[in-house]
Amino acid sequence: MRLVLEHHENADGSGYPQGLPLSRQHPWTRIIRLLDTYDSLTVIRPYRAAYKPSEAVKIMEEARGLRGPIYDPPTLKKFISFLTAD
């Protein structure tokens, strides 16, 4: 249940519903946050076409919260490595 509650928390502590800093988030929250965003970006939505995987990655790399990166940088780097592995 905790992961469901925290999956919109940002690495910089600017997320919701609790505004938790990364140090207080469950470690798996970092992964679920990435997967949720990547899925949201790469599927067709009623209001826009799906982004290409490379476009989604660029958006995620550039995403910033109020005080810094939205995603945990080491976790994002590993996720990108996974996506681009042969």
ChimeraX commands (.cxc) that place a marker at each C-alpha (Angstrom):
marker #1 position 0.00,0.00,0.00 radius 0.5
marker #1 position 2.87,2.35,0.77 radius 0.5
marker #1 position 4.16,2.19,-2.81 radius 0.5
marker #1 position 0.76,3.16,-4.18 radius 0.5
marker #1 position 0.63,6.12,-1.81 radius 0.5
marker #1 position 4.15,7.31,-2.64 radius 0.5
marker #1 position 4.30,6.80,-6.43 radius 0.5
marker #1 position 3.84,10.53,-7.12 radius 0.5
marker #1 position 6.54,11.63,-4.68 radius 0.5
marker #1 position 9.50,13.37,-6.32 radius 0.5
marker #1 position 13.19,12.88,-5.56 radius 0.5
marker #1 position 13.44,16.54,-4.52 radius 0.5
marker #1 position 10.56,16.21,-2.04 radius 0.5
marker #1 position 8.15,18.31,-4.12 radius 0.5
marker #1 position 5.72,15.51,-4.97 radius 0.5
marker #1 position 2.41,14.54,-3.44 radius 0.5
marker #1 position 0.54,13.60,-1.33 radius 0.5
marker #1 position 3.12,13.91,1.46 radius 0.5
marker #1 position 6.03,15.83,-0.10 radius 0.5
marker #1 position 8.52,13.23,1.13 radius 0.5
marker #1 position 12.23,13.75,0.49 radius 0.5
marker #1 position 13.99,10.86,-1.24 radius 0.5
marker #1 position 15.49,9.68,2.05 radius 0.5
marker #1 position 11.99,8.99,3.45 radius 0.5
marker #1 position 10.58,7.24,0.37 radius 0.5
marker #1 position 10.51,3.47,0.00 radius 0.5
marker #1 position 13.34,2.47,-2.39 radius 0.5
marker #1 position 10.89,0.80,-4.78 radius 0.5
marker #1 position 8.97,4.07,-5.03 radius 0.5
marker #1 position 11.83,5.40,-7.17 radius 0.5
marker #1 position 11.31,2.61,-9.70 radius 0.5
marker #1 position 7.52,2.79,-9.73 radius 0.5
marker #1 position 7.71,6.57,-10.23 radius 0.5
marker #1 position 9.83,6.04,-13.35 radius 0.5
marker #1 position 7.68,3.24,-14.73 radius 0.5
marker #1 position 4.45,5.15,-14.19 radius 0.5
marker #1 position 5.77,8.21,-15.99 radius 0.5
marker #1 position 7.35,6.26,-18.84 radius 0.5
marker #1 position 4.11,4.35,-19.39 radius 0.5
marker #1 position 2.08,7.56,-19.31 radius 0.5
marker #1 position 4.32,9.18,-21.89 radius 0.5
marker #1 position 4.59,6.25,-24.31 radius 0.5
marker #1 position 0.90,5.34,-24.65 radius 0.5
marker #1 position -1.76,7.16,-26.63 radius 0.5
marker #1 position -3.84,9.55,-24.55 radius 0.5
marker #1 position -7.17,11.10,-25.59 radius 0.5
marker #1 position -5.46,14.50,-25.72 radius 0.5
marker #1 position -2.16,13.55,-27.44 radius 0.5
marker #1 position -0.25,10.93,-29.39 radius 0.5
marker #1 position 2.22,8.64,-27.66 radius 0.5
marker #1 position 5.79,9.86,-27.39 radius 0.5
marker #1 position 8.55,7.74,-28.89 radius 0.5
marker #1 position 10.67,6.00,-26.23 radius 0.5
marker #1 position 13.62,8.32,-26.94 radius 0.5
marker #1 position 11.37,11.38,-26.55 radius 0.5
marker #1 position 9.98,10.05,-23.28 radius 0.5
marker #1 position 13.49,9.51,-21.92 radius 0.5
marker #1 position 14.50,13.06,-22.87 radius 0.5
marker #1 position 11.42,14.48,-21.11 radius 0.5
marker #1 position 12.22,12.46,-18.01 radius 0.5
marker #1 position 15.88,13.51,-18.01 radius 0.5
marker #1 position 14.90,17.18,-18.19 radius 0.5
marker #1 position 12.07,17.01,-15.63 radius 0.5
marker #1 position 12.58,19.25,-12.62 radius 0.5
marker #1 position 10.54,19.76,-9.48 radius 0.5
marker #1 position 10.53,22.78,-7.23 radius 0.5
marker #1 position 13.94,21.97,-5.72 radius 0.5
marker #1 position 15.68,19.67,-8.17 radius 0.5
marker #1 position 15.23,16.52,-10.25 radius 0.5
marker #1 position 11.88,14.74,-10.09 radius 0.5
marker #1 position 13.50,11.33,-10.50 radius 0.5
marker #1 position 16.33,9.83,-8.48 radius 0.5
marker #1 position 19.31,10.38,-10.85 radius 0.5
marker #1 position 21.06,7.00,-10.28 radius 0.5
marker #1 position 17.77,5.13,-10.68 radius 0.5
marker #1 position 16.92,7.06,-13.86 radius 0.5
marker #1 position 20.38,6.32,-15.26 radius 0.5
marker #1 position 19.91,2.58,-14.63 radius 0.5
marker #1 position 16.44,2.69,-16.17 radius 0.5
marker #1 position 17.79,4.35,-19.33 radius 0.5
marker #1 position 20.59,1.76,-19.51 radius 0.5
marker #1 position 17.98,-0.99,-19.31 radius 0.5
marker #1 position 15.92,0.58,-22.10 radius 0.5
marker #1 position 18.89,1.00,-24.40 radius 0.5
marker #1 position 20.53,-2.39,-23.75 radius 0.5
marker #1 position 20.77,-4.77,-26.68 radius 0.5
marker link #1:1,2 radius 0.2
marker link #1:2,3 radius 0.2
marker link #1:3,4 radius 0.2
marker link #1:4,5 radius 0.2
marker link #1:5,6 radius 0.2
marker link #1:6,7 radius 0.2
marker link #1:7,8 radius 0.2
marker link #1:8,9 radius 0.2
marker link #1:9,10 radius 0.2
marker link #1:10,11 radius 0.2
marker link #1:11,12 radius 0.2
marker link #1:12,13 radius 0.2
marker link #1:13,14 radius 0.2
marker link #1:14,15 radius 0.2
marker link #1:15,16 radius 0.2
marker link #1:16,17 radius 0.2
marker link #1:17,18 radius 0.2
marker link #1:18,19 radius 0.2
marker link #1:19,20 radius 0.2
marker link #1:20,21 radius 0.2
marker link #1:21,22 radius 0.2
marker link #1:22,23 radius 0.2
marker link #1:23,24 radius 0.2
marker link #1:24,25 radius 0.2
marker link #1:25,26 radius 0.2
marker link #1:26,27 radius 0.2
marker link #1:27,28 radius 0.2
marker link #1:28,29 radius 0.2
marker link #1:29,30 radius 0.2
marker link #1:30,31 radius 0.2
marker link #1:31,32 radius 0.2
marker link #1:32,33 radius 0.2
marker link #1:33,34 radius 0.2
marker link #1:34,35 radius 0.2
marker link #1:35,36 radius 0.2
marker link #1:36,37 radius 0.2
marker link #1:37,38 radius 0.2
marker link #1:38,39 radius 0.2
marker link #1:39,40 radius 0.2
marker link #1:40,41 radius 0.2
marker link #1:41,42 radius 0.2
marker link #1:42,43 radius 0.2
marker link #1:43,44 radius 0.2
marker link #1:44,45 radius 0.2
marker link #1:45,46 radius 0.2
marker link #1:46,47 radius 0.2
marker link #1:47,48 radius 0.2
marker link #1:48,49 radius 0.2
marker link #1:49,50 radius 0.2
marker link #1:50,51 radius 0.2
marker link #1:51,52 radius 0.2
marker link #1:52,53 radius 0.2
marker link #1:53,54 radius 0.2
marker link #1:54,55 radius 0.2
marker link #1:55,56 radius 0.2
marker link #1:56,57 radius 0.2
marker link #1:57,58 radius 0.2
marker link #1:58,59 radius 0.2
marker link #1:59,60 radius 0.2
marker link #1:60,61 radius 0.2
marker link #1:61,62 radius 0.2
marker link #1:62,63 radius 0.2
marker link #1:63,64 radius 0.2
marker link #1:64,65 radius 0.2
marker link #1:65,66 radius 0.2
marker link #1:66,67 radius 0.2
marker link #1:67,68 radius 0.2
marker link #1:68,69 radius 0.2
marker link #1:69,70 radius 0.2
marker link #1:70,71 radius 0.2
marker link #1:71,72 radius 0.2
marker link #1:72,73 radius 0.2
marker link #1:73,74 radius 0.2
marker link #1:74,75 radius 0.2
marker link #1:75,76 radius 0.2
marker link #1:76,77 radius 0.2
marker link #1:77,78 radius 0.2
marker link #1:78,79 radius 0.2
marker link #1:79,80 radius 0.2
marker link #1:80,81 radius 0.2
marker link #1:81,82 radius 0.2
marker link #1:82,83 radius 0.2
marker link #1:83,84 radius 0.2
marker link #1:84,85 radius 0.2
marker link #1:85,86 radius 0.2
view
